[in-house]
């Protein structure tokens, strides 16, 4: 018996670890986070905690406190490790390309781990109230739910809301089945975490009350008796009230303890939350919603969320969740899980109705119902396997049925990595049909690939890519050039994405350009399920000094920067012309200061006759953003004065700190320091203009 007990203990913990790994890896590897607002709020929240400015821990009415705790810890640890400031984390001060992308990953990791840990814990909670096969199937489907996984890979509130609501519900179900008050208290604790995450978690209040009251009525037999003949009804009401207060008290303690703003201004915080929640419930989004083939500012109604459930579930979870309800009806008296099924159905139906009543519609708002649908699907799988077992064709047929369904789920989901949001239910036609019903690309899928493509093009660092503002930050974190969110005459590339086109986001700014570009072949595009997601039009920027001679040089500026090559647009010009000077820089990646490059034209007597100072590549790539071994191709345009006398002039460059005006020490290949820390690149001949305006 002891050996059997140890074997079962080992088996359960082995499954727990398996589910934890299975859930964590898809969420942690290559996170895609389109939202930037919660990144910024997490940094501000962490700064407020570190400075003990408790009032500033109120950042948003959502309130998103759990997101800011977890992401803030990850971001601050990353900043400490990399030596970054909060201003750099907020993209106010320059950082190296991909640094912010790595910071986002660091912020996502704690969220992904907590979500995965709760999914693994759900296995134990389901084991308490169901059989092990159902518990394993349910936690497996939770780990590989593509819609759930998508929102667990970003710094946002949706995944944590769904997770904490699920845990509160599972602990509540354990209380309903087991009757131990510790389960009710734990349900309240997770409800408090859900309240700290997002306002729709308030749904748990009436749901818990309904579940507890229904359970008590069922246990005591009050439903089948006349109330006026029960003198002990008040005692039961007192007990019910005590249970609900116990649950609510646990939630309230968590809500206050984990949110420092509640320590100093509780009434003000709650009032602001209530005002903003009511406003957003009644007010539609300021941007159009795509539904059923058109973009509209009108409320698409409950059908929007019914379509979300239909296409965002999988070919396993949708039919099996429906099967669970069918079996609960057909085997009403023989089905020992019917109460569990109907409590989960009530959870799904009433939360969907609650969100459908709001004026704002987004597919992500319905995420909390998907974990419940996964557990329903596990119950449907078990009941389906039981029905197959009655056929008695093959003893292992029920087990094979469950394993085949789970393998199908994995086969559908895992190949989507890391773009799980591109999945749409194959039973309903997949993305080919879904593109006419629901908005695609909620997480900016494919924009990172577009940035990587442009980074490989000639002179990528001096390229300007134009993209609609709502997904610009997703693109900008990967792109080494300049990202513009407005119609920019300097733009060399135009990037369009399917969510922008479907919802007509800011279409007055890009409509005509899009119409013209669609008549040509894009430079590059990416599609998922044969549905295009991103298009790139344009051409690489011209070589700034294509006709000039190239010269290799070797100069050191400070400890971390080298000048390795130059190119002049011409060796002789006339007054009023523009000299374009290309500078090839290299760095060891350790530059901290933001240096300014100076390009000077000096007369034979040393007089400064023309100059151009500025950050490298027009400020797109300041020196702190230079990576180790990266070649920076900078250029400087110097306009010569119209009254400049003919003759030979000296062209020189260097760097200085704009605040102190101190120049960066410059040395030649022999280590000798240059006079005035100025690198002389060569001479320029200025020709006298002819009397008729031509060259001599």
N, C-alpha and C positions, 0 to 999 in steps of 0.2 A: 504493500500500500504506500509506503514511503517513497519507493522508487517510482511508482505511478504518479504520485503527487509531484515529485521533482520533475518528472518528464513533462507533465502538463504545465508546470510553472515555466520550465525552459521553453516549451513550445509557444506559450503565450508571449513571453518576452521576446522571443526570436521574431514572431510575427509583428510585435510592436516596433522593433527596430527596422524590420523590412518595410513596413508602411511608412515609418518616419523618413527613411532614405528615399523611398519611392515618391513621396510627396515633396521632399526638400529639393532634390536635384533639379527637377524641371523648373522649379520656382527660383532657384538660386543661380543657375547657370545662365548667363547672358540675359539679365533682366532688361525689360523694355519699359521705360517709364516716360510716358508722354507728358503727364502733369508736372508742372514746375511749381505750382502754388504751394503744394504741401512740402516740397523740398525747402522752399524759403521759410515757410512757417515752422518747420522742424528746427531749422538753424536758429531762428529767433526764439523759439521756445527753449532750446538748449541754452542759449545765451542768457535768457531770463532766469533759468534755474541756477546757472553758474554765478550770476550776479545777485541772486536772491531777490530779484524784482518779481515778486509773486503775481502782481497784477498783470504783468505782461505775458503771463502764461495763457491768458485769454487771447487767442489769435483769430478764432472763427467761431461762429454760432453752431457749427456742425455737432460737436466741438472739436473732434479729431484729436483728442488728448492722447489716446493710446498710440495713434500713428506718430504723433510728434515725440512721444517718449521713446519709442523704438527707433524710428528713423533718426531722431536727434542724437541718440547714443551712437548709432552707427556712423553718422556723419562726423561727429566730434572725434571719435576714435580715429577715423580716417584722416581728419585734418591734423590731429596730433602726430600721427605716424608720418604724414607727408610734409609737415611743417607749414600748413596752410592757415590762413586767417579766415575769419567768418566772411569778410568781404570777398575773398577769393571763392569761398564756397557758394556765395550768392552771385558770382559772376560780375561783381562790381569792379573788382581788381582783376587784372589778367592772370590767366593760368595756362599751362601747357595744353595743347589739344589732347582730348581724351581724358584729361584729369577730372572734369566734371562728370564724364561718363562713368569713370571709376568711382567717383563720390556717390553717384546715384546707386551704383551696385552695392556700395557699403551701406547706404541707407535702406536698401531693399532687404538685405540679408537678415537683419533681426525680425522684420515683418514676416519674411518667408519661413524663418525658423519657428516662430510662434504659431503661425498657421499650420505648419507641418506637424508640430508637436501636438496641437489640438486634434488634428486628423488622426494621428497615431493613438492619442488618448481615447478617441471615439471608439476605437476597437474594444478597449476594456469596458467602456460604458455600454456598448451594445451587447457584449458578452453577458453582462449582468441581467439583461432583459430579453435576450434572444439566444439562439444557439450559435455556436462558434462559426459555422459556415456563413450565416447571415452577417455576423459581425465582421468577418474577414472580407466578404463581398462588399459590404457597405463602406468600410474604410478604404478598400482598394478603389472603388468608384469615386470616392471623395478625393483620393490622392491624384487620380488621373481624369478628373473632370476638366475638360478644356476651357470652359467658360470661367470656372472657379480659379483655375491655374493662371489664366490671363491676368486677372486682377490681383493675383498674389505676387506679381512680378513688377509692381510699381509702388511708388511712395504715395499712397492714397488711403482713403478710409474704407473703401467698399469691401475688400477681402477681410479685414479685421472685423467689420460689422457682421458679415455673414458668419465668420468663425465664432465669434463670441455669442451671437444669437443661437447658433447651432449647439454650442456647449451648454448654454443655459437651458435650452430645450431638452437636451439629452439627460442632464442632471435632473430636470423636472420629471422626465419620464421614468428615471430610476426611482425617484421619490414615489411616483404614482404606483409603480410596480412593487417596490420594496418597503415603502412606508417609513424609512429612516429619515429623521429630520436633517441629518448632515447633508443629504442629497439636496434638500430644499435650500439650505443655506448656501451650498456651492452653486446652485442654480442662480440664487440672488447675486452672488459675487460676480459670476460671469455676465449677468444682466447689467450690473453696475459698469463693467468694462464695456459692454455694448452701448450703454447710455453715454459713456465717455467718448464713444467713437462717432456715432451719428444719430441724429434725432429719430429716424424711423424705428429705432430699437424700442421706442415707447410702445410699439405693438405688443411687446412681451407682457406689459401690465395686464391688459384684458385677456390675453391668451392664457397666462398663468392662472388668473382668477377663474377663467372658464374651465381649464383642465382640472384644477383642484376641486372646484365646486362639483363638476361632473363626476369626478372620482369619488368624492364623499357621498354624493347622492346614490351612486351605484353601490358603494360599500354598505351604506346604512339601510338601503331599501326605501328611502324617502320618496323616490320617484314613483313607486308603486303603491303608496299609501296616501291617505288623506291627511293633509297637514294639520287640520283642526283637531285630529285625534291623537296627536303626538305631543304630549306635555314636555318631552325632552328635546324638542326642536331648538329652543334657545341655547341649550348647551352645545349642540352641534354648530350653530351659527357662531358662537363664541370661539369654538375650536377652529372653524374656518377662518375667522377674522385673525386669530392668533397666528395661523400658518402664513396667511398673506402678509401680515405685518412682519413676520420673521424674514420672509423672502425680501420684502421691500426694504427692511432695515439693513440687511446685508448689502443690497444694491446701493443704498444711500451712503453707507460707510465707505464703500469703495469709491463712489463718485466724489466724495469730499476729500478723502485722504490722498487720492492720486492727482487731484487738480488743485495746485496751490492757489489759483485765482479764487477758489471758493473759500480759502482761509481768510482772505482780506476783504472780499467784496461779494458775498454770496447772493444777496438780493439783486444787485446790479447785474451780475453774470446771468442769473436765471431770467431776469427781465429781458435782457438783450437777446438771449437765445430764443425766448418765446416770441418776441416781436419779429425776428428775422425768419424763424421757421414758418410762422403764419404768412408772412409776406411771400416767401418762396413757394409755399403750398398753393397760394392763390394766383401767383404770377407766372405766366409761361416764360420759357427761355427767351432771351433776347436774340438768339440765333435760331434759324429754322431747323425743324426736325424732319428727317426723311422717313416717309412711311408709305407703303403701297404705291411706289412709283413716282412720288412727287415730294418736293420740299415744301413745308408749310409752317406757318407760325401758329396755326390753330392746334388745339389739343386733339391728337389722334384717338384719344379714348383708350378704353381697356383693351381693345383689339391689338394695340401696339405691344402690350405685355404678353398677351396670349401668343402672338407671333414670336416674341422673344423666347418664350418657353419652347415652342415648337421647333425653332431652328437652332437654338443654342444648346439644346440637349443633344444626345448622341443616338445612334441607331440601336444602342443597348439600353440607355437609361429611360428614354421616352416610352418604348413599348413595355418595358418591365415595370415602370411606375404605374402605367395604366393596368397592367396585369395584376399588380398588387391590389388595386381597387376592385377589379373584377372578381378576384378570388375572395376578397373580403365580403363581397355581396353574395357570391354563389355558395360559399362555405360559411355563412354567417355564424352558425352555432358551433361548427366544428373547427373554425379557424381561431387558434389561440392567440394570434397576433392582430385580431381585428381591431381591438382598442388602440393598439399602437399605430395601425394603418390609418385609422380615422383621425387620430390626434395629429398625425403628420399631414393628412389631407386638409384638415382645418387650418393648420399652420400655413400651408401653401396657398390655399384659396383666399383666406382672409388677408394675408399679407399682400397678395396680388391685388385684391380689391382696394386695400388701403393705398397702395402706390398708384393705382389707377384713378383714384379720386383727386390726386394732386394735379396741378396745372402743368407741371414740368414732367417730361418723359425722356428718359435716357435708358438704354438697354442695361447699363450697369446698375441702375437703381433696383433692379429686380434680383440681383445676385443672391440675397439671403434665401430665396426659395430653392436654389439649385442643390445645396447640401441636403435639404430635406427630400428632394426628388431622388437624389442618389440613394438615400437610405430606403425610400419606398421601392426603388428599383431592386435593391438587394432583397427586400421582402418578396417582391414579385419573382425574382430568380429562384428563391427558395421554394415558393409555392409552385412555380412551374416545374422545378426539379421533382417535387413531391408528386405532382400529377403524372409526370413521365414515369416515375417509379412504379406507379400502379399498372402501367402497361406490361411490365415484366419481360421486356424483350432482352434486356441486358442489365445485369446487376449494377454495373457501374455507370449506367446511362445518366442518372441524376447528377452525379459528380462531374461527368464529362460535359453535361449541358452547362453547368455553372462555370467550369474552367474555360469552355469554349467562348462563353459570353464575356468573361473577363479578359481573355486573350484578344477577342475582337475589340474591346474597349481600348486595350493597350495598342493594338495595331492601328486603330484609327487616330489615336491621340499622339503617341510618341513621335511619329514621323513629322508632326507639325512643329516640332521644336525649332526655334524658340517662339514661333509665331502662332501660338495656340488660338489666338483670337480669329484666325482665318478659317477655323472649323465651322461648318454648318451641317446640320443633320442630313446625312445621305438619303435617309428614307423619304425626305421631302424635296429631293433634287439638289441638295448641297448648295454651294455658293452660287451656282448658275441660276438657281431660282431665288435664293435669299437676296441677291443683289437688287431684285425688283421689289422686295418687301421691306427689308431692314437696312439701316445704315451700316456700311462696312468700315473697317480700319479704325476702330475706336482707340487703338493704342498706337496709331501711326506706323503700322507694320509696313516695312519696305523702305521707309525714308532713310533708315540707317544704311541700307544697301545702296541707295542713290548717292548718299554722301561718300561712301567708300569708293564708288565708281568715279565720282568727280575728283576725288583725291588722287587718283592714278592718272588723271589727264595732265597734259603739259601746262606748266605754270599755274598749277592748282592753287598755290598760296595767294596768288594775286587775282584769282577769279572772284566774281560776284554772282552769287546764286539768289534768284528771287523766288520766294515761297510765301504762301499765305500764312498769316501770323499765328494761327492756333496750333500749328504743328512745327513752327519754326525752331523752337528750342530742341525738339527731338532731333531735327536735322543738324542744327548748329553744333551740338555737342560732338558730332562726328566729323563735320566738314572743316578743312584747314583754311579755307578762304573766308570771304566775307558773306554773311547771310543777310539779305535785305528782305524786309516784309512789306515794302511799298513798291510802287512802280518806279524802277530805278534805271535811268538811261545808261548807267555803267554796267548793268547786268549782262553777263556773258552767258548765263544759263537761266532757264526758267523751269522750275520744278512744280509739277501739279500732282495732286494725290486724290484718290477716289472719294474719300470722305468729303473733301472740299468741293468736288464736282457734284456729288450726289446732293449735298445739303445747300449748294450754292452759297458757300461762305464768302462774303465780301465780293460777290461776283461782279459788281460794278467796276472793280479795279482790274480784274483780269479777264473779263468776258471776251473782249475783242481779241486780246492776245491769244487766248485759248482757241478761239474760233479759227484764227489764222494758223496757229501751230498745228491744229488737227488736220490741216490740209497737207502737211508734210510728214515725213517719217521721223519719229523721235530718235535722238542719239542713243537712248537707253530706256528700257522699261522693265518692270518686274510684275509677274502675275502669280496668283495663288489660285489653284483650282481653275485655271484658265480664265480667271477674272483679273484684268489689269488693275494694279493698285497704285503704281507711281509711273510718271512719265517725265523724262528730262529732254528739253529742247535747248538749242543754242549751239555755241561753238567755243573752243578754247580762246582765251584772250591772245591778242597779237603779241609777238615778241617786241618789247619796248625799244630795243636797240638792235634790230635784226641786221642792219647793214654795217654795224661798227665792228672793229677788230676785237677779239677776245684776248685777254692777257691774264696769265696766271701770276699771282702774287702770294706772299706769305708774311702777313703781319698779325701780331697778337695785340688785342685790346683787353687790358686787365688780365684776369686769370682764366676767364672762361670763354672768350670770344676770339675767333680768328677771321681775318679777311683773306679769302683764298683765290678770288678772281674778280676781274672787272671787265666792263665792255662799254665803249663810248658809242653813241649814235653816229658821231662823225668826228673827224680830227680837225676840221676847219668849218667855221660857220660865219655868218654875217651878223651884224648888230640886229637885235630884235628876234633872232632865232632862238630856238629852245635846244639846249643840250640835255640829252637823256643819258644818264649814267646808271648802269646796272652794277650792283654790288653783290658778290656772292659771299654770304656769311656762313660760318659753322660755329657750333657751340657744344660744350660738354653737358649741357642741360642743367647747369647749376647756377644760372643767372637769376638773381633775385630782384635787382633794381630794374626799374623801367627806364632804359636809356633812350636818349634822342640822338638821331644821326644828323650830322651836319655835312653839307656838301658846299664847298667854297670855290670860287674862282678869284684868283689873286693876280694883280698886275706884277710886273717885274720888280717894282719897288715895294711889293708886299701889301699893297692897298686892296681891300676887299671890294670887288666890283659887282659881284653877283653871288647869291647864295640861296639855298633851300634847306630848311631844317624840318625834321618831323620824325614821328615814330616809324619803324620799319613797315613797309608795305602799307602806307597810309593809315597806320594804327591798327591794321587787321591782325598783325603778328608782332606785338610788343615783345621785347627781349625776355621777360619772364616766361613767355609761352614757348620759347625755343626748347626743343627736345634734344637729348644727346644724340650726336651724329647726324642730325637733320641739316639739310642744306637749304638755307633761306636765300631766295633770289629776290633781292630788294631793288628798287629803282628810284631814281631821283631826277626830277625834271627842273632844270635851272633855266630861267628866262634871261637872256642877255639884254642889257639895256640898248635902246635904239641909238643912243649917243656914244656907245662904247668905241673907243679908238682902236684902229687896226693894230695888230701886233700879236706877240706870243703871251699866253696867260697860263698860269699854273692852276691845276685842278687838284684839290685835296679834300680828304674826308676824315671823319673821326666820330667819336661819341662823347656825350656829356650827360650829367645828371641835371635835369631841368630845374630842380628845386635849389640845388647848391651852385649850379653852373660850373661845377668842377668837371674837367675833362677826364675821360678814362685813359689811364696810361697806355701809350702805344709804343710797341717795340718792333724792330725788324727781325728777320730770320736769324740774325746773329745775337739777338737779345739786347741790342743797343736801343736805348730809349730815344724816340724821335723828338725833335725840337717842337715845342708847343703841343706835343701829343697830336700832331697832325700828320696823316699819311698822304704823301704826295704821289698821285697816281700817274701824272704825266702832264703834257702841255697841250693847250688848245690854241689854234691859230684863228684869229678873227680877221676876216678880210674886209677891205674897204668896199663899200657899195659903189656901184657906178652912178654917175649923175642921173641916168635914166631909171635907176632902181634896180639894175641887174648887178651881177657879181663881176669883179674885175678879173 
